[in-house]
Amino acid sequence: MSNIIAVTDANFEDEVEKHDGLTIVDFWATWCGPCRMVAPILDQLATEYAGKVKVTKLDVDANIKTGSRFNVRSIPTLLFFKGGKVVDQIIGAVPRANIEAKLQQHSAFPPSSSADAVAAKKHSA
Protein backbone atom coordinates (compact mmCIF):
# COMPACT_ATOMS: atom_id res chain seq x y z
CA MET A 1 0.00 0.00 0.00
CA SER A 2 1.27 3.43 -0.94
CA ASN A 3 2.06 6.17 1.58
CA ILE A 4 1.39 8.83 -1.07
CA ILE A 5 -1.66 11.02 -0.50
CA ALA A 6 -3.71 12.18 -3.50
CA VAL A 7 -4.51 15.88 -3.20
CA THR A 8 -7.00 18.00 -5.14
CA ASP A 9 -7.87 21.65 -5.62
CA ALA A 10 -10.39 21.20 -2.80
CA ASN A 11 -8.02 19.80 -0.13
CA PHE A 12 -4.63 21.23 -1.23
CA GLU A 13 -4.63 23.97 1.40
CA ASP A 14 -5.43 21.56 4.26
CA GLU A 15 -3.10 18.76 3.15
CA VAL A 16 -0.12 20.83 1.96
CA GLU A 17 -0.22 24.50 2.92
CA LYS A 18 -1.35 23.94 6.51
CA HIS A 19 1.18 21.14 7.08
CA ASP A 20 4.14 22.34 9.17
CA GLY A 21 6.68 19.76 8.05
CA LEU A 22 8.27 18.98 4.72
CA THR A 23 5.81 18.04 1.96
CA ILE A 24 6.52 17.00 -1.62
CA VAL A 25 3.81 17.58 -4.21
CA ASP A 26 4.11 15.61 -7.45
CA PHE A 27 2.25 17.45 -10.22
CA TRP A 28 1.49 14.70 -12.75
CA ALA A 29 -0.98 13.37 -15.35
CA THR A 30 -2.02 9.86 -16.36
CA TRP A 31 -0.76 10.32 -19.95
CA CYS A 32 2.70 11.56 -18.88
CA GLY A 33 5.47 8.97 -19.49
CA PRO A 34 8.15 10.72 -17.39
CA CYS A 35 5.60 10.99 -14.56
CA ARG A 36 5.31 7.21 -14.57
CA MET A 37 9.11 6.99 -14.24
CA VAL A 38 9.13 9.21 -11.12
CA ALA A 39 6.10 7.56 -9.45
CA PRO A 40 7.86 4.40 -8.13
CA ILE A 41 10.74 6.52 -6.78
CA LEU A 42 8.30 8.71 -4.85
CA ASP A 43 6.47 5.63 -3.61
CA GLN A 44 9.76 4.23 -2.22
CA LEU A 45 10.67 7.55 -0.59
CA ALA A 46 7.17 7.92 0.90
CA THR A 47 7.58 4.51 2.53
CA GLU A 48 11.17 5.07 3.72
CA TYR A 49 10.46 8.57 5.07
CA ALA A 50 6.97 7.81 6.45
CA GLY A 51 6.28 10.10 9.41
CA LYS A 52 9.12 12.42 8.38
CA VAL A 53 8.06 13.67 4.94
CA LYS A 54 4.57 13.94 3.51
CA VAL A 55 4.46 12.86 -0.15
CA THR A 56 1.44 13.91 -2.21
CA LYS A 57 0.31 13.74 -5.83
CA LEU A 58 -1.88 16.19 -7.73
CA ASP A 59 -3.36 15.25 -11.12
CA VAL A 60 -3.00 18.47 -13.15
CA ASP A 61 -5.73 17.51 -15.62
CA ALA A 62 -8.33 17.09 -12.85
CA ASN A 63 -7.02 20.00 -10.71
CA ILE A 64 -6.24 22.86 -13.07
CA LYS A 65 -6.60 25.60 -10.44
CA THR A 66 -3.72 24.45 -8.22
CA GLY A 67 -1.37 23.71 -11.12
CA SER A 68 -2.00 27.20 -12.52
CA ARG A 69 -1.64 28.81 -9.11
CA PHE A 70 1.89 27.42 -8.77
CA ASN A 71 2.74 28.11 -12.42
CA VAL A 72 3.29 24.44 -13.28
CA ARG A 73 4.04 24.42 -17.02
CA SER A 74 5.83 21.05 -17.40
CA ILE A 75 5.25 17.73 -15.73
CA PRO A 76 6.40 16.02 -13.74
CA THR A 77 7.06 18.94 -11.43
CA LEU A 78 7.92 18.27 -7.80
CA LEU A 79 7.37 21.17 -5.43
CA PHE A 80 8.88 20.98 -1.96
CA PHE A 81 6.85 22.78 0.72
CA LYS A 82 8.03 23.54 4.23
CA GLY A 83 5.74 25.31 6.65
CA GLY A 84 3.22 25.76 3.84
CA LYS A 85 5.63 27.63 1.54
CA VAL A 86 7.45 26.43 -1.59
CA VAL A 87 11.14 26.03 -0.77
CA ASP A 88 12.36 24.13 -3.85
CA GLN A 89 11.36 22.39 -7.05
CA ILE A 90 12.43 19.74 -9.52
CA ILE A 91 11.11 19.78 -13.08
CA GLY A 92 11.25 16.62 -15.17
CA ALA A 93 12.12 13.01 -14.47
CA VAL A 94 15.30 12.79 -12.41
CA PRO A 95 17.13 9.98 -10.61
CA ARG A 96 16.20 9.08 -7.04
CA ALA A 97 19.47 10.58 -5.74
CA ASN A 98 18.44 14.04 -6.98
CA ILE A 99 15.08 13.88 -5.19
CA GLU A 100 16.61 12.46 -2.03
CA ALA A 101 19.27 15.20 -2.01
CA LYS A 102 16.50 17.82 -1.95
CA LEU A 103 14.84 15.93 0.93
CA GLN A 104 18.11 16.01 2.87
CA GLN A 105 18.65 19.69 2.09
CA HIS A 106 15.27 20.72 3.48
CA SER A 107 14.96 18.35 6.42
CA ALA A 108 16.65 17.67 9.72
CA PHE A 109 16.90 13.89 9.53
CA PRO A 110 19.83 11.70 8.43
CA PRO A 111 20.04 10.05 5.01
CA SER A 112 18.18 6.80 4.45
CA SER A 113 20.06 3.52 4.59
CA SER A 114 20.35 3.36 0.78
CA ALA A 115 22.04 6.77 0.74
CA ASP A 116 24.30 5.65 3.60
CA ALA A 117 25.31 2.58 1.60
CA VAL A 118 26.20 4.69 -1.45
CA ALA A 119 28.20 7.13 0.69
CA ALA A 120 30.04 4.30 2.45
CA LYS A 121 30.86 2.67 -0.86
CA LYS A 122 32.32 5.94 -2.21
CA HIS A 123 34.49 6.41 0.87
CA SER A 124 35.80 2.85 0.84
CA ALA A 125 36.92 3.02 -2.79
PyMOL commands that set and color helices and strands:
alter all, ss='L'
color gray80, all
select helices_A, chain A and resi 12-17+33-48+64-69+96-105+113-124
alter helices_A, ss='H'
color red, helices_A
select strands_A, chain A and resi 5-7+22-28+53-59+77-82+85-91
alter strands_A, ss='S'
color yellow, strands_A
deselect
rebuild
show_as cartoon
